[in-house]
Amino acid sequence: MSYTSVENFRAKNPKHKSKLCYGEDLQNEKATDEVSLKWLIKAYNNATDKSKVFNTANFTKHAGTNQLQKQIEAGLSEAQIKATWQKGLETSKNTRQKYLIYN
């Protein structure tokens, strides 16, 4: 999907104002209970200048570390990336269990 970026009530001066941009229309995407990386991976793979995809400190801040960035740059699939989360998720669940009042 392509569109031309214009100002609106949310973005008074968009970074790419009046430029042709590309994106995905997610209005009809079904909500799920888990994080989907497919749109991020697709955006990276389709970027003409991949050096600009993660060219902000905000991505690392929101991701927590630069590991996700490195995994996407290395070409790992969504399933491969999520597999690397399993050990940490299990540790977190076990730690959390100690603090639950009701099971």
Backbone as a ProteinNet text record, in pm:
[ID]
protein_1_A
[PRIMARY]
MSYTSVENFRAKNPKHKSKLCYGEDLQNEKATDEVSLKWLIKAYNNATDKSKVFNTANFTKHAGTNQLQKQIEAGLSEAQIKATWQKGLETSKNTRQKYLIYN
[TERTIARY]
84.3	0	89.6	53.7	128.5	34.3	91.2	14	109.1	53.3	133	110.1	215.7	207.5	158.7	58.5	3.5	-10.1	-18.4	-36.9	-180.9	-199.8	-332.8	-331.7	-441.5	-448.3	-348.5	-299.5	-199.4	-56.8	-35.8	98.6	91.3	126.8	118.6	227	342.1	451.3	520.1	456.7	513.9	651.3	735.7	872.6	878.6	786	787.6	672.3	638.5	526.4	538.4	429.6	416.5	502.9	557.6	638.6	558.8	587	523.7	581.4	493.5	534.1	466.4	518.4	463.1	436.8	331.2	297.2	194.2	142.1	42.7	-83.6	-198	-326.5	-364.4	-358.9	-382.9	-523.3	-609.3	-743	-821.1	-803.5	-880.4	-804	-688.4	-609.9	-676.1	-683.7	-742.8	-644.5	-693.4	-609.7	-576.9	-454.8	-413.5	-358.8	-334.7	-282	-130	-66.6	79	136.9	261.2	332.1	359.4	331.3	363	479.5	579.1	695	690.2	586.3	583.8	588.3	523	521.1	657.7	722.5	855.5	958.1	952.5	1044.4	1019.9	892.7	858.5	907.6	888.8	934.2	1084.8	1156.7	1302.9	1343.7	1283.1	1318.4	1286.5	1183.1	1142.8	1207.6	1281.2	1343.1	1452.4	1450.7	1554.5	1686.6	1678.5	1798.5	1783.9	1829.5	1813.4	1881.6	1981.3	2051.8	1961.5	1851.5	1761.8	1648.6	1629.5	1517.5	1531.5	1648.5	1669.8	1755	1754.5	1839.3	1776.7	1743.7	1688	1710.2	1736	1754.7	1621.8	1511.2	1380.7	1352.1	1397.7	1370.5	1433	1557.7	1626.3	1561.2	1519.2	1454.2	1326.3	1245.7	1119.2	1140.2	1239.8	1267.8	1339.6	1405.5	1476.1	1624.8	1662.8	1804.2	1814.4	1935.7	1951.6	1947.7	1915.1	1912.8	1810.8	1690.2	1588.1	1634.7	1693.9	1747.4	1850.1	1943.3	2047.9	1988.5	1885.2	1822	1753	1684.5	1616.8	1719.4	1824.9	1930.2	1999.3	2005.5	2070	1977.6	1851.9	1759.3	1684.8	1681	1606.4	1456.6	1386.4	1241.3	1173.6	1045.5	969.7	975.7	960.3	964.4	1101.2	1206.9	1342.1	1366	1318.2	1334.8	1257.5	1132.7	1050.5	1108.1	1172.9	1235.1	1344.4	1411.5	1517.1	1459.3	1330	1265	1224.5	1218.5	1157.9	1223.6	1354.7	1423.6	1387.1	1391	1355.9	1210.3	1121.3	979.1	955.5	1023	1009.2	1062.7	1174.9	1232.1	1135.6	1078	983.2	858.6	807.1	688.5	717.4	834.7	871.3	886.3	946.6	962.2	825.7	741.1	607.2	525	540	462	476.9	594.5	620.1	536.4	494.6	425	274.1	223	79.4	9	-97.9	-174.6	-266	-329.1	-420.5	-367.8	-377.2	-331.9	-447.3
-116.6	0	124	222.1	347.7	463.3	567.5	685.9	805.1	923.5	1044.8	1099.4	1118.5	1166	1310.4	1335.9	1471	1501.2	1628.4	1663.7	1635.4	1604.1	1582.7	1622.1	1597.2	1642.4	1570.1	1451.6	1378.9	1421.1	1454.2	1488.9	1621.9	1725.5	1859.8	1882.7	1818.2	1834.1	1698.9	1608.7	1474.3	1475.8	1383.9	1375.8	1363.2	1289.1	1264.5	1336.1	1453.1	1529.6	1546	1517.4	1530.4	1431.9	1330.2	1229.3	1100.7	1026.1	896.7	798.1	734.2	639.8	505.6	403.3	268.8	213.1	135.5	78.4	-31.8	-75.5	-181.4	-127.6	-163.5	-128.5	-240.5	-212.8	-314.9	-305.7	-223.9	-204.9	-334.9	-424.8	-548.9	-669	-642.9	-751.2	-794.2	-922.2	-977.2	-960.7	-911.6	-895.3	-1032.2	-1046.8	-1172.5	-1144.7	-1250.3	-1236.5	-1238.4	-1244.4	-1248.6	-1142.9	-1111.6	-1013.4	-1071.8	-994.1	-1036.8	-952.6	-1020.5	-951.9	-944.9	-1003.6	-1015.2	-879.7	-778.9	-647.7	-580.2	-594.5	-535.8	-603.7	-736.3	-811.4	-776.8	-767.8	-733.4	-592.6	-498.8	-361	-357.5	-429.9	-433.7	-496.3	-609.2	-678.8	-597.3	-512.8	-433.1	-294.7	-259.4	-125.7	-112.7	-1.3	22.5	60.4	126.8	162.3	104	-18	-89.9	-20.7	61.7	131	232.2	270.6	369.8	307.2	175.8	111.4	122.3	95.3	98.6	219.1	322.3	439.7	534	479.3	560.2	488.5	564.2	505.2	453.6	504	463.2	315.8	258.4	117	32.7	54.9	-21.2	3.2	126.7	158.6	76.7	69.4	-3.6	-154.8	-201.1	-345.1	-392.7	-304.3	-340	-359.7	-417	-436.1	-424.6	-437.7	-435.5	-576	-676.3	-815	-836.2	-781.3	-799	-739.2	-622	-558.8	-649.3	-700.6	-787.5	-914.6	-969.9	-1091.3	-1065.7	-954.4	-920.1	-893.8	-820.7	-792.8	-921.2	-1021	-1148.6	-1239.8	-1198	-1275.5	-1385.4	-1380.6	-1480.8	-1465.3	-1575.9	-1573.5	-1536.2	-1507.1	-1475.3	-1591.9	-1714	-1832.2	-1848.4	-1823.5	-1834.7	-1729.8	-1608.7	-1501	-1534.2	-1576.7	-1608.4	-1725.4	-1817.7	-1931.6	-1883.7	-1774.1	-1722.4	-1658.6	-1631	-1569.8	-1673.3	-1800	-1902	-1916.4	-1918.4	-1934.8	-1821.1	-1699.4	-1583.6	-1585	-1629.5	-1637.7	-1741.8	-1854.6	-1959.1	-1910	-1844.1	-1789.5	-1689.5	-1604.3	-1504.3	-1570.5	-1673.7	-1744.8	-1809.4	-1870.3	-1934.7	-1833	-1721	-1615.5	-1560.2	-1538.1	-1483.8	-1577.1	-1705.1	-1805.5	-1788	-1751.2	-1734.8	-1621.7	-1525.9	-1409	-1412.1	-1517.2	-1528.9	-1569.1	-1502.6	-1537.8	-1655.1	-1649.9	-1756	-1818.8	-1947.8	-2017	-2052.7
0	0	0	-74.9	-74.3	-39.2	14.3	51.8	56.4	54.6	68.3	207.9	281.4	418.3	421.3	502.8	518.1	667	698.9	838.6	878.7	1006.3	1060.8	1207.5	1278.2	1417.1	1506.9	1468	1547	1511.1	1385.8	1337.8	1264.1	1333.8	1274.4	1169.7	1187	1091.4	1072.1	995.4	978.4	912.3	954.5	905.1	753.4	695.8	550.8	480.1	528	473.9	322.8	252.6	106.9	28.3	95.2	26.9	13.1	-91	-111.1	-10.5	66.1	169.3	143.4	207.2	192.5	331.3	342.5	471.7	455.4	565.6	569.6	634.8	578.9	637.8	733.7	861.9	963.3	1024.2	965.1	1020	1031.7	937.4	936.2	990.6	1051.3	1111.8	1241.7	1260.1	1381.5	1497.8	1610.1	1728.8	1787.1	1836.3	1897.7	2037.3	2111	2246.8	2251.8	2136.5	2137	2044	2067.2	1986.1	1848.7	1745.6	1609.5	1558.4	1506.5	1451	1298.9	1238.2	1092.3	1022.2	1078	1012	1022.1	1134.8	1154	1063.5	1057.5	971.7	825.1	787	648.7	614	705.5	680.9	661.6	745	732.7	599.4	566.6	442.5	317.6	324	208.4	203.2	305.5	310.4	204.7	135	35	102.1	217.3	293	433	449.7	575.7	693	666.3	774.3	845	782.6	842.5	923.2	911.5	980.1	1131.5	1183.3	1327.8	1368	1286.6	1308.1	1411.3	1526.6	1634.4	1766.9	1869.9	2002.8	2057.3	2004.9	2055.8	2033	1923.3	1899	2009.1	2039.2	2143.3	2279.8	2304.3	2431.3	2446.8	2342.8	2350.9	2349.3	2277.7	2272.3	2398.9	2469.5	2591.6	2570.8	2458.5	2423.5	2271.2	2219.5	2073.7	2014.1	2096.3	2048.8	1936.7	1950.8	1847.3	1715.2	1720.3	1600.3	1533.4	1610.8	1555.7	1495.2	1558.6	1507.6	1374	1362.8	1236.9	1127.8	1161.4	1064.1	1018.4	1106.6	1072.7	991.4	975.1	892.3	965.7	1098.9	1173	1147.5	1146.8	1128.1	1260.2	1252	1373.3	1471.9	1422.5	1509.8	1575.4	1501.2	1557.2	1665.1	1640.8	1739.3	1866.4	1850.8	1968.1	2046.2	1978.5	2047.2	2143.2	2108.8	2196	2322.3	2323.5	2439.7	2544.4	2506.9	2592.6	2729	2734.5	2862.8	2958.9	2909.9	2992.3	3035.8	2947	2981.3	3090.6	3080.5	3182.5	3316.9	3316	3439.5	3502	3420	3468	3527	3460.1	3511	3645.5	3658	3784.2	3896.2	3867.9	3967.4	4007.1	3909.6	3932.2	4020.1	4000.3	4073.8	4224.9	4270.1	4413.3	4475.4	4394.2	4444.4	4423.8	4360.3	4338.4	4468.2	4500	4619.6	4587.2	4471.3	4428.3	4301.1	4289.6	4168.8	4079.8
[MASK]
+++++++++++++++++++++++++++++++++++++++++++++++++++++++++++++++++++++++++++++++++++++++++++++++++++++++

